[in-house]
Amino acid sequence: KKLYSKSEMNILFVYSLYNAQLLNKPLESQEQMPFGISYISSVLKKHGHQTNLVVLSRIFGRRNNEIIDNFIGSFRPKLICFTAVFSEYKFIAGMANYIKAKYPDIYLLMGGVHATLNPQEVLSDDFDALCIGEGEYPVLELVSELKKDKFPSAIRNIWFKRGSQVEENPARPFLEDLNSLPFPDREMWQGWTKEKPTARHSVLLGRGCPFECTYCCNHALRNISQ
């Protein structure tokens, strides 16, 4: 029995953390929560979809496979969304390889900073598509296409793999009205943190950065939509 209907779909997010604390509580607090996938999750939930989260770490070894298997077996996602910075990408790509080999019908999407700045590397791995830049509405459009059981296409910010071919769609403008987004999904992180109820939470008041620091990639990210 499917856990999603024609009007909704189950989407699983996969995040990895190198310095995990505990297997069942890898995050010290929600201050480690990445806002990108949290905003995407909140947009999907606003439109009636079900989301869930898995937090993995390379220090867990083969237990990562067990965690993934348990979530896929109980939640049965049709789409899995991954994110990674450079230092976590190889680990995440390895997990995508495991999932695609065992669950070939699940659609795999890679996003985040590394995918945005190094799309060719992502295309060589076992992802079905990658998201460049902001992902809230591109992922929502992708879900709408997958619900129809059709091959998704022509979604700005998303590159699709079609066998040996790649459909490179143009970037869309950055969101200017951040107030149009629902609050980031903090609920999805509660089961993965060991913080106390009185712990402080980070708040993101804007996006991007106006500076040109040589050690940072913000200036490159800013050029994605130009």
C-alpha positions, 0 to 999 in steps of 0.5 A: 500500500502506498503512503502517498495519494495522487495529491501528495507524495513522500519526500525524504531528505538526507543530510550528513554530518562528519562530527556526529555525536550519537547514532540516534542523536547526531546533532548537538542542537538545532543551530547545526540545522541547514536552512536550505532543506528546511525551507524546501521541506516547509514549502512541500508540506505547505502544498500537502506533501509528506517529508522526513529526514535522515541524518547520517555520518561516515563514522557510523559505517555500515549502520548508515545502510541500515538507517536508510533501509529502515526509513525507506521501508517505513516511509516509502519515499518516491523522491530522495533529496540530498545536500552536501558541501565539498567535504561531505560529497563523496560520502553522500555520493556513496550513499546515493550509489547504495540506494540506486542499486537497491531501490532503482525506482526512487528518484534521487536529486542532489542539491546544495553548494557543491552541486551548484558549483560543481555540477559536472562531478554530480552528473557522473554519480548516481543521481537522476537530477541536480538542483543549482541555486535555490531549491524551494520551488524547483523541487516543488515543480519536480514533485508535481511532475513525478506525481504524474509518473512522467519524466520531468523536464523544463524546470528552471534550476534543475538539470536532468540526466537522460541516459548519456544526455543531460538537460541543462535548464537555465537558472531562475532569479533569486527569491526577493520576497523571503517573507513569501516562504513559510518558516523553515521546518524545524520539526524534522530535526527534533528527533535528531538533536539532543538539545534541551527544550530551552536551547537557543535556535538560529534565525536566518534574516536574509540570503547571500552576502555582499562581500568578496572574501577570497576564502568564501564561495558566496561571490560564485553563488551570487553569479548563478542567477546572473 
